[in-house]
């Protein structure tokens, strides 16, 4: 090989090496930039969660102060006002508080392992008013009651669930969240969308707060009340709230009230707090279940981020 050819090969080799080095350099720079962006996003996400937790803490303060000032919960109180999108350092927060005791507590149906026929009848009325199928009530009882015996043709115990893919068993215990209904026979996403706004899950038995219950839940407490009648009741209630259980029965002495008097009240213990928080590039949604008892700071039973 002559000297000119050797020189050409050397140049080509040098260009190849320079090209490889350049590619490696670009790759390293890209990976470093990606790592920095991931690190930044991770930091933003952590900060967004901090902002959301601060929103939940603020809700606890609001509920504590409300309890200190009042022995009644109704829809004209300050805690019912949703926080509009509010700037915070580096981000934004919004959220609200919902009274879960304005809704039907699904865990009321099976109390301490025993079926409550009155609560089951109320749930059947609620399903009917929502246009949902009656067997859903029996499917839910079988899911929560402690035995493994299906409730007749409308039952669903282990034999049904073990035949699913993948197989699983009936819980035979109270629900933890409304989302648990998704495991129960018949509770399709469409059913949950229809039912969800009117039901809740709380530990043990809870009374319905007649000051915050939507008309359809109010109607389900009576064996013969129409939705139109319930809307009239709600309108009167929103004008002058009920001071307590006795005030409710004094103002609406209907003979078709189908529950025990302990099933209604005018003060609440369980609240759901939802918070949407943004920080930098990250955004999170938080949901927290709060339990407020007389004289005690509201307790966070659980908090989840999405």
N, C-alpha and C positions, 0 to 999 in steps of 0.2 A: 504494500500500500504506500502510495507516495505521500509526500508531506502535505499536499493540498487536501487529499482525501482524509488524512488523519485530522487535519484542522477542522474539516466539515463535520466529521463524526463527533469531535469534541464539542463543537458548537451545539449540535443537535442534542447531545447528552446533557450539556449545561442547560439548554432550554427545557428539556424534560424534567430535570431536577428542579429547576426554578418553578416549573408548572406544578409539580407535585408538592413542593413547599408551599406554593400559593394556595393550592387546594386545601392542604392541611391547615394552613393559617386561617382560611375562610371558615373551614369546618369548626376549628377551635373557637373562633370568634362567634360563630352562629350558636354553638353549644353554650358558650359562656353567656351570650345574650339571652338564650332560651332559659338558662338556669337562673339568670337575674330576674327575668320576667316571672318565672315560676315562684321564685323567692318573694318577689314583690306581691304577686297574687296571693300567695300563702299568707303573707303578712296582712294584706288587705282583708282576706277572709277572716283571719283571727280578730282583727279590729272590728269588722262588721258584726261578729258574734258578741264582742264586748258591748257594742252599741245596743244590740238587741237585748242583751241581759240587763243593761241599764234601763231599757224601756220596760222590762218586766218588773224591775225593782220600783220604778216610778208607779206602775199599776198597783203594786202592793201598798205603797204610801197612800195612794188615792183611796183604796178600799179601807185601809186602816182609819184614815181621817173620816170617811163616810160613816163607819161604824161608831166612831167617837161622837159624831154629831146627830145620828139618827138611829132609830130602832125599826125603821121601815125601809124597804127597798122598792123603788118605783122608777118609772121611765123618765121622770123629770129631774132626776138627780144628776150631779155633775159627772159621775163615773160613766154614764151612758154616752157622753159626748166623745166621738172619735177624734183622736189627735190627727190634725191634717199634716201633710208632708212638711216636716220641720227641719231646717238645716242644722247640722252639727259640724263640728270641726272635721273637715275632710269627707263629709258625707251627708246623709239624710235619714230621718226616721219617721215612721207613721205607725199607727196601731189603734187598738180598741179593746174594750172589756165587754164580754157578753155574760149575762146571767144564765148559768146552766139550769137553774131551778125554775126558769120559765118554760123549760122543756120537759118531756116525759122521760124519767129515768128508767132505762131498760132493766136495770138491776132491781127495780121495785117488784118485778114480776115473780122472781124467786127469791124469797127472803129467808136467810139462814137455812137454806136447803129445802124450804117449804113453798109450794106454789100458793100465791096470793090470787084468789079467784077474782076479786074486785079489780086488781091492777091488770090482770089478764084481760078482763072484759073491757077495761078502758083502752088497752092497747088494740084490741080487736076493733073498737069503734074508730080509733085513730087510723088504722089501716084502711078501713072501709071508706072513711071520708077522703083519704088520699087516693082512692081508687086502686089499692093494692090487694093482692090475693090473701084470703083468710088463712090458708095453711101456714103462712109466714109466722104467725103467732105460735103455732105448735112446734114448728121447726126450732124456734128460738127457745121455747121451754125445754125441749129435749137437749139443746146445746148447753143449757145452764143447770138443769136439775141434776142431782147427784146419782140418779139411777141410770141404767142402761136399757130401759124398756121404752120402745117407741110409743108415742101417743097415737095408737091406732093407725089408720091409713095415712094420716097426715104427719106421722112421726119421722124422725131421722136421728138414729143413734149410730154406734160404731159400725154396724154392718153397712150402712150407706157410705160413711166417710172412708172406710177401709177399701171400698171399691173404686175410689177416685184415683186419679193419677196426678201427683203422687198420693199414696194413701196416708191418712192421718186419722186421729180419733176425735170423738166429741170431747169438748173441754170439761163438761160436768162441773162447771164453776162459774161465778159471775164474770161478766165482761170487764176488761181493763180499759178499753177505748171503744168508741163507736166503730172505728175501722175494723175491729175484730169481727163485726158482722159479715165482712167479706168472706169469712171461712164457713159461714152457716148456709145450709142448703136454701136455695131460692133467693138469697140476698145478692142479686146481680148488681153491677155498677149502676144500671138504670134505677133499680129499687133504692139503692143507697142515695142516689141524687135526689129522689123524691122524698124519701123518709128523713134523710140527714138533718135538714133544718129544724125538725120538730122533736128530735130525741137527743138524749144525753146519756152519759155513763158516769155515775158517781158511786163512791163506796157506800154500801148499805142503802137503807131506805131514805129517800128525801121527799119532802112535800113540794108540791108545785106552787110557785109564787104567783098568785092570781094578779099581781100588779104588773108582771112582766111577761106572762104567757101570751103567745099569739092566739088569735081567735080559735083556730082549729084545735089547739090543745085545750083551751077552755071548754069548747063544745064536747070534747071527748070525756069530760068529767061528768056529764049528764047523760042519762039514758035516752032523753028525748029532745035535746037541744039541737036546733038547726045551726048551720054556720052563720046564717043571717042574724039569728038571735045572739050568737056569740060575738059577732061583730058589733052589735048594739051594746052588749055588755062591756066589750073592750073600749068602746067609745066613751061610755059613762065612767069606766075605770080610769081612762086617761085624763078625763076632766077633773075627777075627784078620786084620788087613789084610795085603796082600802087600807085602813089603819091596822087591822089585824083580822084574824079568822072570824071573830064575832061580828065585826063590822060587815064582812062579806055576807054572812048568812042573814044579817038584819036587813041589808039592802036588797038581797036577791034570794028570798025564801022560796026556792023552787022545790017541789016535792020529788022531782026526778033526779036530784043529786044522787049519784050512784056509788059514792065512795065513803069511807070513814072520814070523819072530820079532820083527823090527823094528816090526811092526804093533801091538804091545802094550807097555805100560810102567806105571810106578807113580808117575810125577810129571808134572805138567802145566805148560804154558806159557800157554795161552789161557783167559781167563775172561770171562764176561759179567756186568756189574754193572748191576742195575736199581735205580733210586731213584725213590720218589714223594715229592715235596716240596710243601708248602703254605705260602703266606705271604699273610696278609691274605685278600683275596678270590680270589687266584689259586692254581691247583694245576697242577703239571707232572709228567710222567713222563719220566725220562731212562734211556736205555740206552747203555752204553759197552762197547766191546770192548777188553780189556787184554791186552797181551803181556808176559809175565814171563820174563826170561832170567837165567841164573845170574850173580850179582854185579851185576845192573843194576836200577835203579828201574823198576817196571812201567810200560810205555808205553801211552798211550791211542791206539789205532789209529783209533778214531772214537767220537764221542758224538753222540747224537741226542735231541731233545726232542719230546714230544707234548703 
